[in-house]
Amino acid sequence: MNIQEVVALVTGGASGLGEASILELVKNGAKAVVVDVDTDKGEKLAAGIGTNAVFVKADVTSESDVRQAVQKAIDVFGKINVVINCAGVVKPGKLIGKKGPLPLDSFNNVLQINLVGTFNVIRLSVEKMITNPPGEEGEKGVIINSASIAAFEGQIGQVAYSASKAGIVGMTLPIAREIAEYGIRIVTIAPGIFDTPMMAGLPTAVKEDMARTVPFPQRLGKPVEFARMALHVIENTMLNGSCIRLDGALRMPQK
């Protein structure tokens, strides 16, 4: 797929990996729909880009919100052929904490946003992508999900987050097998420790300690590196149904 022909809907698009993906896409000639619950950041980002981007406030767990965002892409840019799912939350909590068992509401909230929200965006986007005219190889669309290496080596206190990201990894292949008949691909990227707003509240010394755990390069990942991987997935038609670790060979310890 030619990046200049891309109309991408990016969830969690107002900051972090989503924002970096949008900026890299637009820089290379694509158009983007910024989807986020943060109106101030989303509108500011879209306004700074100009006519090649539009903001839609949407909760990824809401069917009506996501339908509105997908339709906005079609109304403004004529189609939707790429989705990058970056919306997510991290809510640490042990199975058995100082106040007792992890509350079900807390566990469910993480799964609803990270896993169910990702699925919600996929299903409603694919519904529209199947009507796209096929490209040279019959391709009609590309879905890119963001998981985490916590899907494979979840640490103590990450039970909800790890379960949600493992779910994203687990549904990648069955979805790929199903939507192949429509000419649509799906790939999941599992980042390691990246320098995103989720890390912003940590002291510099803590970040430096975390960076030293990465074999090479011994630093935190840069959001633009995720964005460049996403662009490569879009352009490389053979990437499908797989999960790509983007982690500098990091394997997380138990805590």
C-alpha positions as a printed Julia matrix, in Angstrom:
255×3 Matrix{Float64}:
   0.0     0.0    0.0
   1.26    3.44  -0.96
   1.47    5.65   2.15
   0.25    8.63   0.12
  -3.04    6.77  -0.47
  -3.57    5.98   3.21
  -6.44    7.29   5.31
  -5.66    6.11   8.81
  -7.83    6.11  11.91
  -5.55    6.19  14.96
  -6.96    5.59  18.43
  -5.12    7.09  21.37
  -3.95    9.47  18.7
  -3.54   12.6   20.8
  -0.34   11.49  22.54
   2.38    8.85  22.81
   2.59    6.09  20.21
  -0.62    7.23  18.52
   0.53   10.81  18.09
   3.91    9.68  16.76
   2.17    7.4   14.26
  -0.04   10.21  13.02
   2.87   12.62  12.61
   4.93   10.03  10.72
   2.01    9.11   8.48
   1.19   12.71   7.6
   4.86   13.51   7.02
   4.86   10.79   4.38
   1.72   12.02   2.63
  -1.09   10.13   4.41
  -4.26   11.51   5.96
  -5.27   10.78   9.53
  -8.23   10.77  11.87
  -7.11   11.51  15.44
  -9.33    9.53  17.81
  -9.01   10.22  21.53
 -10.97   11.16  24.65
  -8.69   14.16  25.26
 -10.34   16.93  23.26
  -7.76   19.63  23.97
  -4.76   17.58  22.85
  -6.61   16.0   19.94
  -7.88   19.26  18.5
  -4.49   20.91  18.95
  -2.73   18.08  17.12
  -5.19   18.07  14.23
  -5.11   21.87  13.92
  -1.32   21.85  13.83
  -1.33   19.34  10.98
  -3.96   21.13   8.91
  -6.19   19.69   6.2
  -4.61   16.22   6.3
  -5.94   15.48   9.78
  -9.21   15.7   11.66
 -10.03   15.05  15.32
 -12.94   12.99  16.64
 -13.58   12.59  20.35
 -14.44    8.95  20.91
 -14.39    6.3   23.6
 -13.15    3.08  21.98
 -15.52    1.01  24.14
 -18.56    2.81  22.68
 -20.09    1.44  19.48
 -21.74    4.75  18.6
 -18.53    6.74  19.21
 -16.42    4.44  17.04
 -19.04    4.35  14.26
 -19.0     8.15  14.3
 -15.2     8.24  14.05
 -15.11    5.76  11.16
 -17.85    7.67   9.32
 -15.95   10.93   9.87
 -12.96    9.44   8.06
 -15.17    8.49   5.13
 -17.02   11.82   5.07
 -13.85   13.94   5.19
 -11.35   11.81   3.27
 -13.56    9.46   1.24
 -12.47    6.16   2.81
 -10.7     4.37   5.63
  -8.01    1.83   4.75
  -5.7     1.78   7.8
  -6.38    1.53  11.52
  -3.73    1.87  14.23
  -5.01    0.94  17.69
  -3.01    2.74  20.39
  -5.71    3.57  22.95
  -4.98    1.93  26.27
  -4.56    2.28  30.01
  -2.19    0.9   32.64
  -3.68    0.29  36.08
  -1.24   -1.7   38.22
  -2.67   -3.93  40.89
  -1.75   -7.19  42.58
  -4.11  -10.16  42.61
  -4.04   -9.91  46.4
  -3.16   -6.44  47.63
  -3.07   -4.71  51.0
  -6.83   -4.13  50.8
  -7.67   -7.64  49.63
  -8.32   -9.16  46.19
  -7.98   -7.0   43.09
 -11.41   -5.4   42.52
 -13.26   -6.89  39.56
 -14.21   -3.39  38.38
 -10.53   -2.46  38.09
  -9.69   -5.65  36.15
 -12.71   -5.26  33.88
 -11.96   -1.6   33.16
  -8.49   -2.42  31.82
  -9.84   -5.25  29.66
 -12.7    -3.14  28.36
 -10.45   -0.33  27.16
  -7.39   -2.25  26.01
  -8.89   -5.46  24.62
 -12.6    -4.92  24.0
 -11.95   -1.38  22.77
  -9.38   -2.66  20.27
 -11.8    -5.34  19.05
 -14.61   -2.79  18.78
 -12.54   -0.55  16.5
 -11.4    -3.5   14.39
 -14.88   -4.88  13.74
 -16.44   -1.53  12.84
 -13.52   -0.51  10.63
 -13.38   -3.8    8.75
 -17.09   -3.43   8.03
 -16.25   -0.34   5.97
 -12.88   -1.5    4.59
 -14.42   -4.44   2.74
 -16.15   -1.95   0.43
 -12.84   -0.35  -0.62
 -11.7    -0.97  -4.19
  -8.87   -3.55  -4.15
  -5.29   -2.51  -4.82
  -2.84   -4.17  -7.17
  -2.64   -7.33  -5.02
  -6.27   -7.2   -3.96
  -5.51   -5.35  -0.73
  -8.27   -3.25   0.81
  -6.95   -2.38   4.27
  -4.49   -2.85   7.12
  -5.11   -3.11  10.86
  -2.22   -2.48  13.27
  -2.64   -3.16  16.98
  -0.41   -2.18  19.88
   0.15   -4.89  22.49
   3.12   -5.03  24.87
   5.88   -7.39  25.88
   3.81   -7.67  29.07
   1.64  -10.01  26.99
   4.51  -12.51  27.22
   6.41  -11.6   30.41
   3.91   -9.85  32.62
   5.31   -8.66  35.92
   3.79   -8.91  39.38
   1.06   -6.26  39.54
   0.36   -6.38  35.8
  -2.26   -9.11  35.8
  -4.99   -6.97  34.19
  -2.68   -5.19  31.76
  -0.94   -8.41  30.72
  -4.24  -10.21  30.22
  -5.54   -7.4   28.01
  -2.42   -7.3   25.85
  -2.21  -11.09  25.62
  -5.78  -11.02  24.35
  -4.79   -8.62  21.58
  -1.94  -10.93  20.55
  -4.21  -13.97  20.73
  -6.92  -12.59  18.47
  -4.51  -11.42  15.77
  -4.2   -14.71  13.87
  -7.88  -15.75  13.89
  -8.86  -12.28  12.69
  -6.14  -12.4   10.0
  -7.48  -15.74   8.77
 -11.02  -14.42   8.61
 -10.43  -11.06   6.94
  -7.92  -12.43   4.42
 -10.82  -13.16   2.07
 -11.57   -9.43   2.02
  -7.99   -8.45   1.23
  -7.37   -6.97   4.67
  -4.27   -7.63   6.81
  -3.76   -7.38  10.56
  -0.48   -7.16  12.51
   0.2    -6.53  16.19
   3.26   -4.68  17.46
   4.42   -5.45  21.02
   6.6    -2.57  22.27
   9.01   -2.86  25.17
   9.69    0.1   27.46
   8.93    3.27  25.5
   9.28    6.91  26.49
   5.59    7.81  26.37
   3.32    9.94  28.59
   2.67    6.8   30.66
   6.31    7.1   31.77
   6.21   10.86  32.28
   5.5    10.7   36.0
   8.49    8.52  36.82
  11.68   10.08  38.27
  14.64   10.34  35.89
  16.66    7.89  38.0
  13.93    5.26  37.68
  13.81    5.71  33.9
  17.58    5.35  33.72
  17.42    2.14  35.74
  14.75    0.78  33.41
  16.78    1.73  30.35
  19.76   -0.24  31.65
  17.67   -3.43  31.56
  17.4    -3.23  27.76
  20.21   -5.27  26.14
  20.61   -3.04  23.07
  20.1    -0.22  22.45
  20.35    0.48  26.18
  17.67    3.14  26.35
  13.92    3.61  26.29
  12.21    3.2   22.95
  11.24    6.32  21.02
   7.6     6.68  19.92
   8.79    7.46  16.39
  10.34    3.99  16.26
   6.92    2.47  16.81
   5.54    4.79  14.15
   8.18    3.74  11.62
   7.39    0.09  12.29
   3.72    0.82  11.68
   4.57    2.44   8.34
   6.67   -0.56   7.37
   3.76   -2.88   8.16
   1.52   -0.8    5.91
   3.99   -0.97   3.04
   5.05   -4.63   3.42
   2.17   -6.77   2.18
   3.68  -10.04   3.44
   3.37   -8.95   7.06
   0.11  -10.47   8.22
  -1.28  -12.38  11.2
   1.85  -11.92  13.29
   3.07  -10.12  16.41
   6.29   -8.14  16.14
   8.3    -7.48  19.3
   9.88   -4.02  19.34
  11.88   -4.2   22.54
  15.67   -4.16  22.11
  15.76   -7.85  23.18
  14.32   -7.01  26.59
  12.74   -9.86  28.57
  10.99   -8.53  31.65
  11.86   -9.91  35.12
   9.08  -10.89  37.51
   9.12   -7.48  39.19
